[in-house]
Amino acid sequence: MKVVRKRYLDELIARKHNGLVKILTGIRRCGKSFLLSVLFKEHLVAEGVRPDHIIEVPLDDDAFVGMRDAMSLGAYIKSRLALDGDWNYVFVDEVQLAKKVLPEGVDPNRFAPEDRDDLYVTFYDTLNTLRKMDHVDVYVTGSNSKTLSSDIDTNFADRGCQIQLHPFSFAEYCEAVQPTDVQTAFAHYLIWGGMPLAVAENDDDVRARYLQGLYSEVYVNDIRKRHRLRDDAVIERLVDVMASAVGSLSNPHRMVSTLASVMKVKTNDHTIKAYIDYLEDAFLFSEAKRWDVKGNAYFDYPVKYYAEDPGLRNARLGFRDVEPSHMMENVIYNELRARGCLVDVGVVELVSRETGKPVPRQHEIDFVVNRANGKAYIQSAWKIPTDEKREQELKPLRRSGDFFAKIVVTDGCQPPLKDRDGIIHVGVIPFLRDESILDNVLGPK
C-alpha cells in the first residue's frame, strides 16, 4: 500500500529552497517520516538530486542515539555535507529528541541563574546554523506541538514554517484500499480511522490491538515521561472522558465532576486544564472554541474537543460507543483542519416567544469555517428524517444575519444541490472526496 499524500507533498515541494526550516508536525505514526524519507526523497531523486546530498538522521532509531544532543547532531550533519555547490537536503526525524547541551568549558556558576538557559546549545540553534549555510535545505519532523509549533514564534521567528500532518483523510483512505463500495468504506472509516498502519492491516483483531497499543504504550506513556506525571489514574481516565465526549460541550470543571462522580477519581480544575494541554500537545485532541456569530466574539467556555483519529478514539473505548453521527462530525472537523481552515463552533442567539415572553435561546452551527479567501457555515447532520429535524438544522443558518456560504452535510453520496434559501445540501462522501465543493465557496487555498 502506497498513498501519495499529495496535499502535504505539494506543500513541501512549494517550500524547497525558501531559506526556512520546514517543520513537519503531527501525531506519532501518522506518516511524517514516510512523507519526508520516501515520498519527498523520491521527488528529489527524480529531480536529479544525488542520494549522497540527502542526509537523513532518524533520531528515534537506536543507531542514532549518539546524535541526541544538539551539538553532536550539528557536528554529524556538517561532516556529511557535500560542499560542491549543489543543494544538500537535511532530514531530521523526531528532532525534539535532540536535547540541549552545555558547551565544554562553560561554567554556569559564573552566570546569574536567570541567564543560564542562554548558555545551552539547543536544537533550535543547530537548525538555525544549518539554515544559514549556503545550499543547505533543512526539514525536520516532530510529535510535540509545543516544542515545534507554539515555540516557532519565539525560537524560529521568521526562520521556520510548519506543515501539520494528519492521519489519512477519507479520500486518502480510499486511495489506499480502492473500495468497490464507497458507502461501506465510509462506515469502515468511521470505526477504524486513518492511521496508516491500521489501514494497511486486514485483520480486525490485529488492527484493534495495534490502535489500543498506540494509545497506552506510545501516546500516554510519552505524556507521562515528558511531563513526569506520577498520578497515572487521572490522565488515563481523562482520556476516556474526552474520547466519550467528542463533539460535546465541555470544560475542565465539568470533567472534574465527571471524573469524581462516574470514575471515582479526585482531581481539580488546574490539573485537568494542564492535562488537556498535554493531550493537545501530543495531537490526540484539538479544541474548537465557540464563536458568537452575531456578536463577533469568542465564548470562554464551554468548548468542544475532537479526536485526531476516529479509530484511535474508538479503540480507546473498546469500540463500544461508535455513534455514527458524532463520528461523522469528528471526521468533517478533521478534514476541514487538514484543508487549512480555522474551525470554530458557531452560536446564533435567537429570541423565542413560545411562552409569550421573549426568551433568548442559543442555536448551534456545527462549524464556522475560515480560510484566507472566505468563510462558510457547515452543519453536520447524519440524518434529517422529519420536518422538525430539518428546521432544527437550518434555522441557525437562515438566521445568521449574514450572507456567507452555508452547507449542510448529510450521510450518503448525494451531489451538492442548493435549496431555495441558497443553502447547499451535499452527501458526506462527495464532500470529503471532492475539495472543490468547499473551494467553490471559500476560494482555493
C-alpha positions as CSV (number, residue, x, y, z in Angstrom):
1,M,0.0,0.0,0.0
2,K,1.4,3.4,-1.0
3,V,-0.5,6.6,-0.7
4,V,1.0,9.6,-2.4
5,R,0.0,12.3,0.1
6,K,-0.3,14.9,-2.5
7,R,-1.6,17.7,-0.2
8,Y,1.4,17.6,2.0
9,L,4.0,16.6,-0.7
10,D,2.9,19.6,-2.7
11,E,3.4,21.9,0.3
12,L,7.0,20.5,0.8
13,I,7.8,21.0,-2.9
14,A,6.5,24.5,-2.8
15,R,8.8,25.4,0.1
16,K,12.0,24.0,-1.3
17,H,15.0,26.4,-1.0
18,N,12.9,29.1,0.7
19,G,15.6,29.7,3.4
20,L,13.4,28.4,6.2
21,V,13.4,25.3,8.3
22,K,10.5,23.1,7.2
23,I,8.8,21.7,10.3
24,L,6.5,18.7,9.9
25,T,4.4,18.1,13.0
26,G,1.6,15.7,13.8
27,I,0.6,12.8,16.0
28,R,3.1,9.9,16.1
29,R,2.8,7.2,13.5
30,C,0.6,9.4,11.1
31,G,3.2,9.2,8.3
32,K,5.6,12.1,8.8
33,S,8.7,10.0,8.2
34,F,7.2,8.3,5.2
35,L,6.3,11.6,3.6
36,L,9.8,13.0,4.1
37,S,12.1,10.0,3.7
38,V,10.2,8.2,1.0
39,L,7.8,10.5,-0.9
40,F,9.8,13.7,-0.8
41,K,13.1,11.9,-1.2
42,E,11.7,10.2,-4.4
43,H,10.7,13.6,-5.7
44,L,14.2,14.9,-5.1
45,V,15.9,12.0,-6.8
46,A,13.6,12.2,-9.7
47,E,14.6,15.9,-10.0
48,G,18.3,14.8,-10.2
49,V,19.4,15.2,-6.6
50,R,22.2,12.7,-5.9
51,P,21.5,10.4,-2.9
52,D,24.7,11.5,-1.1
53,H,23.3,15.0,-1.0
54,I,20.4,13.8,1.2
55,I,21.4,13.5,4.8
56,E,18.9,11.6,7.0
57,V,19.1,11.5,10.8
58,P,16.2,9.4,12.3
59,L,16.7,10.3,16.0
60,D,14.2,7.7,17.1
61,D,16.4,5.0,15.7
62,D,18.8,3.5,18.2
63,A,21.6,3.6,15.6
64,F,21.5,7.4,16.0
65,V,21.3,7.6,19.8
66,G,24.7,9.4,19.8
67,M,23.1,12.3,17.9
68,R,20.5,13.0,20.6
69,D,22.1,16.2,21.7
70,A,22.1,19.5,19.8
71,M,25.9,19.8,19.4
72,S,26.5,16.2,18.3
73,L,23.6,16.4,15.9
74,G,25.1,19.6,14.3
75,A,28.6,18.2,14.1
76,Y,27.4,15.0,12.4
77,I,25.3,16.8,9.8
78,K,28.1,19.2,9.0
79,S,30.5,16.3,8.5
80,R,28.1,14.8,5.9
81,L,27.5,18.0,3.8
82,A,28.8,17.9,0.2
83,L,30.2,21.4,-0.3
84,D,30.3,21.3,-4.0
85,G,27.9,24.0,-4.9
86,D,24.9,21.7,-5.3
87,W,22.0,21.6,-2.8
88,N,22.2,19.5,0.3
89,Y,18.9,18.3,1.9
90,V,18.9,17.6,5.6
91,F,16.1,15.4,7.1
92,V,16.0,15.1,10.9
93,D,13.3,12.8,12.2
94,E,11.8,13.4,15.7
95,V,14.0,16.4,16.3
96,Q,12.7,17.0,19.8
97,L,14.8,14.1,20.9
98,A,18.0,16.2,20.4
99,K,18.4,17.7,23.9
100,K,20.1,20.9,24.8
101,V,23.7,20.7,25.9
102,L,26.2,22.9,27.7
103,P,29.3,23.6,25.6
104,E,32.6,22.2,27.0
105,G,34.4,24.8,29.2
106,V,31.4,26.9,30.0
107,D,30.9,27.2,33.8
108,P,27.2,28.1,34.5
109,N,28.1,29.1,38.1
110,R,29.7,32.2,36.7
111,F,26.4,33.5,35.5
112,A,23.2,34.6,37.2
113,P,20.6,31.8,37.4
114,E,18.2,33.7,35.2
115,D,20.9,33.8,32.4
116,R,21.9,30.2,32.5
117,D,19.4,28.9,29.9
118,D,21.1,31.0,27.3
119,L,24.4,29.1,27.8
120,Y,23.0,25.9,26.4
121,V,23.0,24.9,22.7
122,T,19.6,23.8,21.7
123,F,18.4,22.0,18.5
124,Y,16.9,25.4,17.6
125,D,20.4,26.8,17.5
126,T,21.7,23.8,15.4
127,L,18.8,24.1,12.9
128,N,19.3,27.9,12.5
129,T,23.0,27.4,11.9
130,L,22.4,24.8,9.2
131,R,19.7,27.0,7.7
132,K,22.1,29.9,7.2
133,M,24.6,27.7,5.3
134,D,24.8,28.0,1.5
135,H,22.9,25.4,-0.4
136,V,21.6,23.6,2.7
137,D,17.8,23.0,2.9
138,V,16.6,21.7,6.3
139,Y,13.5,19.6,7.0
140,V,12.5,18.2,10.5
141,T,9.7,16.2,11.9
142,G,8.4,16.1,15.5
143,S,5.5,14.8,17.5
144,N,5.4,17.5,20.2
145,S,3.4,20.6,19.3
146,K,4.7,22.9,22.0
147,T,8.3,22.0,21.1
148,L,7.8,22.5,17.4
149,S,4.6,24.6,16.9
150,S,4.0,27.1,19.6
151,D,7.7,27.8,20.1
152,I,8.2,28.5,16.4
153,D,7.4,32.2,17.0
154,T,10.0,32.6,19.7
155,N,12.7,30.2,18.6
156,F,12.4,30.3,14.8
157,A,10.6,33.7,14.4
158,D,10.6,34.1,10.6
159,R,13.1,31.3,10.1
160,G,10.8,28.3,10.1
161,C,7.5,27.2,8.6
162,Q,5.2,24.5,9.8
163,I,3.3,21.8,7.9
164,Q,1.0,19.7,10.2
165,L,0.2,16.2,9.1
166,H,-2.9,14.2,10.0
167,P,-3.8,10.5,9.7
168,F,-5.2,9.5,6.3
169,S,-8.3,11.5,5.2
170,F,-11.2,9.6,3.8
171,A,-10.0,10.4,0.3
172,E,-6.5,9.1,1.1
173,Y,-8.1,6.0,2.8
174,C,-10.0,5.3,-0.5
175,E,-6.7,5.7,-2.4
176,A,-5.2,3.1,-0.1
177,V,-7.9,0.5,-0.1
178,Q,-9.6,1.1,-3.5
179,P,-13.1,0.2,-2.3
180,T,-15.7,-1.2,-4.6
181,D,-18.5,0.1,-2.3
182,V,-17.6,3.6,-1.1
183,Q,-20.6,3.8,1.4
184,T,-19.4,0.6,3.1
185,A,-15.8,2.1,3.1
186,F,-17.1,5.2,4.9
187,A,-18.8,3.1,7.6
188,H,-15.5,1.3,8.0
189,Y,-13.5,4.5,8.2
190,L,-15.8,5.9,10.9
191,I,-14.9,2.8,13.0
192,W,-11.2,2.3,12.2
193,G,-10.0,5.7,11.1
194,G,-6.9,6.6,9.1
195,M,-3.7,5.7,10.9
196,P,-1.6,4.3,8.0
197,L,-0.6,1.0,9.6
198,A,-4.1,0.3,10.8
199,V,-5.4,1.0,7.2
200,A,-2.8,-1.5,5.8
201,E,-3.8,-4.2,8.3
202,N,-6.5,-6.7,7.1
203,D,-7.3,-8.5,10.3
204,D,-9.6,-6.5,12.6
205,D,-8.3,-8.1,15.8
206,V,-4.8,-7.2,14.9
207,R,-5.9,-3.7,13.9
208,A,-7.7,-3.2,17.2
209,R,-4.7,-4.3,19.2
210,Y,-2.4,-2.0,17.2
211,L,-4.6,1.1,17.8
212,Q,-5.1,0.2,21.5
213,G,-1.4,-0.3,21.9
214,L,-0.6,3.1,20.3
215,Y,-2.7,4.8,22.9
216,S,-1.5,3.1,26.0
217,E,2.1,2.2,25.1
218,V,3.0,5.2,23.0
219,Y,0.9,8.3,23.4
220,V,0.0,8.1,27.1
221,N,3.5,6.8,28.0
222,D,5.1,9.7,26.1
223,I,3.0,12.2,28.0
224,R,3.9,10.6,31.3
225,K,7.6,10.7,30.6
226,R,7.6,14.2,29.1
227,H,5.7,15.8,31.9
228,R,6.9,13.4,34.7
229,L,3.4,12.5,35.8
230,R,3.0,10.4,38.9
231,D,-0.8,10.3,39.0
232,D,-1.5,7.9,36.2
233,A,-5.1,7.3,37.1
234,V,-6.1,10.9,36.3
235,I,-4.6,11.1,32.8
236,E,-5.9,7.6,31.9
237,R,-9.5,8.4,33.0
238,L,-9.4,11.9,31.4
239,V,-8.6,10.3,28.1
240,D,-11.6,8.1,28.5
241,V,-13.8,11.1,29.3
242,M,-12.7,13.2,26.4
243,A,-12.9,10.2,24.0
244,S,-16.5,9.6,25.1
245,A,-17.5,13.2,24.8
246,V,-16.1,14.2,21.3
247,G,-18.2,16.9,19.8
248,S,-20.0,17.6,23.1
249,L,-19.7,20.9,25.0
250,S,-17.4,20.6,28.0
251,N,-14.9,22.4,30.2
252,P,-12.3,21.4,32.8
253,H,-14.7,21.9,35.7
254,R,-17.3,19.6,34.2
255,M,-14.7,17.0,33.5
256,V,-13.5,17.2,37.2
257,S,-17.1,16.5,38.2
258,T,-17.5,13.6,35.8
259,L,-14.2,12.0,37.0
260,A,-15.4,12.3,40.6
261,S,-18.9,11.1,40.1
262,V,-18.6,8.4,37.4
263,M,-15.0,7.2,37.8
264,K,-14.3,8.0,41.5
265,V,-11.2,9.9,40.6
266,K,-10.5,13.0,42.5
267,T,-8.6,15.9,41.0
268,N,-9.0,19.7,40.4
269,D,-9.6,22.2,37.6
270,H,-6.0,23.3,37.4
271,T,-4.7,19.7,36.9
272,I,-7.3,18.8,34.3
273,K,-6.6,22.0,32.4
274,A,-2.9,21.1,32.3
275,Y,-3.6,17.5,31.3
276,I,-5.8,18.7,28.5
277,D,-3.0,20.8,27.3
278,Y,-0.7,17.8,27.3
279,L,-3.2,15.8,25.2
280,E,-3.5,18.6,22.7
281,D,0.3,18.9,22.7
282,A,0.5,15.3,21.7
283,F,-2.1,15.9,18.9
284,L,-4.5,13.5,20.4
285,F,-7.3,16.0,20.7
286,S,-7.9,19.5,19.5
287,E,-10.2,22.2,20.8
288,A,-12.9,24.1,18.9
289,K,-14.0,27.3,20.6
290,R,-17.5,28.7,20.4
291,W,-18.0,31.8,18.3
292,D,-20.9,34.2,18.7
293,V,-21.9,34.7,15.1
294,K,-23.9,37.9,15.6
295,G,-21.7,39.3,18.4
296,N,-18.4,38.5,16.6
297,A,-16.7,37.3,19.8
298,Y,-15.5,34.1,21.4
299,F,-17.1,32.5,24.5
300,D,-14.5,31.3,27.1
301,Y,-16.4,28.1,27.9
302,P,-17.7,25.6,27.2
303,V,-15.8,24.3,24.2
304,K,-15.7,21.2,22.2
305,Y,-12.9,18.6,21.8
306,Y,-12.4,16.4,18.8
307,A,-10.2,13.3,18.4
308,E,-7.4,13.4,15.9
309,D,-8.4,10.0,14.5
310,P,-11.7,8.1,14.9
311,G,-10.0,4.7,15.0
312,L,-7.8,5.8,17.9
313,R,-10.8,7.2,19.8
314,N,-12.9,4.1,19.2
315,A,-10.1,1.8,20.2
316,R,-9.6,3.7,23.5
317,L,-13.2,3.0,24.3
318,G,-13.1,-0.7,23.2
319,F,-15.2,0.1,20.2
320,R,-18.3,0.2,22.5
321,D,-19.5,3.7,21.6
322,V,-19.2,4.2,17.9
323,E,-22.1,6.6,17.2
324,P,-22.1,7.4,13.5
325,S,-23.5,11.0,13.8
326,H,-20.8,12.0,16.3
327,M,-18.1,10.2,14.3
328,M,-19.1,11.9,11.1
329,E,-19.0,15.3,12.8
330,N,-15.5,14.5,14.1
331,V,-14.3,13.4,10.6
332,I,-15.7,16.5,9.0
333,Y,-13.9,18.7,11.6
334,N,-10.6,16.9,11.0
335,E,-11.0,17.2,7.2
336,L,-11.6,21.0,7.5
337,R,-8.5,21.4,9.6
338,A,-6.4,19.3,7.2
339,R,-7.5,21.6,4.4
340,G,-6.0,24.6,6.2
341,C,-9.2,26.0,7.7
342,L,-9.7,27.6,11.0
343,V,-12.7,25.9,12.6
344,D,-14.9,27.2,15.4
345,V,-18.3,26.2,16.7
346,G,-20.9,28.8,15.8
347,V,-23.6,30.1,18.2
348,V,-26.6,32.1,16.9
349,E,-28.7,33.6,19.7
350,L,-32.3,34.0,18.7
351,V,-35.3,35.2,20.7
352,S,-38.1,32.8,21.2
353,R,-41.6,33.9,22.1
354,E,-43.2,30.5,22.6
355,T,-44.1,31.3,26.2
356,G,-45.4,34.7,25.4
357,K,-42.3,36.4,26.7
358,P,-39.1,37.0,24.8
359,V,-36.6,34.3,25.8
360,P,-33.1,34.3,24.2
361,R,-32.0,30.8,23.1
362,Q,-28.7,29.7,21.7
363,H,-28.7,27.7,18.4
364,E,-25.6,25.9,17.2
365,I,-23.9,25.9,13.9
366,D,-21.5,22.9,14.0
367,F,-18.6,24.6,12.2
368,V,-17.7,28.2,11.4
369,V,-15.0,27.8,8.8
370,N,-12.5,30.5,7.9
371,R,-9.7,30.4,5.3
372,A,-7.8,33.3,3.8
373,N,-10.2,33.7,0.9
374,G,-13.5,33.2,2.6
375,K,-15.9,32.0,5.3
376,A,-18.6,29.4,5.4
377,Y,-21.0,27.8,7.9
378,I,-21.4,24.0,7.9
379,Q,-23.9,21.7,9.6
380,S,-23.1,18.0,10.1
381,A,-26.4,16.1,10.1
382,W,-26.3,12.3,9.9
383,K,-30.0,12.1,9.0
384,I,-32.8,14.6,8.5
385,P,-35.8,12.3,8.8
386,T,-38.5,14.9,9.7
387,D,-39.5,18.4,9.0
388,E,-38.8,19.2,12.7
389,K,-35.3,18.0,12.4
390,R,-34.8,19.9,9.2
391,E,-36.0,23.1,10.8
392,Q,-33.6,22.5,13.7
393,E,-30.6,22.1,11.4
394,L,-31.5,25.0,9.0
395,K,-32.8,27.6,11.5
396,P,-29.4,28.9,12.7
397,L,-28.1,29.0,9.1
398,R,-31.1,31.0,7.9
399,R,-31.0,33.4,10.9
400,S,-27.2,34.0,11.0
401,G,-27.8,37.6,9.8
402,D,-25.2,37.5,7.0
403,F,-24.6,36.2,3.5
404,F,-21.7,33.8,4.0
405,A,-22.0,30.4,2.3
406,K,-24.0,27.7,4.1
407,I,-23.6,23.9,3.7
408,V,-25.5,21.0,5.2
409,V,-23.6,17.7,5.1
410,T,-25.6,14.5,5.5
411,D,-24.8,10.8,5.2
412,G,-24.7,9.5,1.7
413,C,-23.4,10.2,-1.8
414,Q,-25.8,12.9,-3.0
415,P,-24.1,15.6,-5.1
416,P,-24.3,19.2,-4.0
417,L,-27.7,20.9,-4.5
418,K,-28.8,24.4,-3.4
419,D,-32.2,24.9,-1.9
420,R,-34.4,28.0,-2.3
421,D,-32.6,29.7,0.6
422,G,-29.2,29.2,-1.1
423,I,-28.1,26.6,1.4
424,I,-26.0,23.8,-0.2
425,H,-27.0,20.2,0.7
426,V,-24.4,17.5,0.0
427,G,-23.6,14.0,1.0
428,V,-20.6,13.5,3.2
429,I,-18.8,11.2,0.8
430,P,-18.5,13.7,-2.1
431,F,-17.9,16.5,0.4
432,L,-14.9,14.6,1.8
433,R,-13.6,13.3,-1.5
434,D,-14.1,16.4,-3.7
435,E,-12.3,19.5,-2.3
436,S,-13.8,21.7,-5.0
437,I,-17.2,21.7,-3.2
438,L,-15.7,23.7,-0.4
439,D,-13.2,25.6,-2.6
440,N,-16.1,26.9,-4.7
441,V,-17.5,28.8,-1.7
442,L,-14.3,29.6,0.2
443,G,-11.9,30.0,-2.7
444,P,-8.8,27.8,-3.1
445,K,-6.1,27.9,-0.5
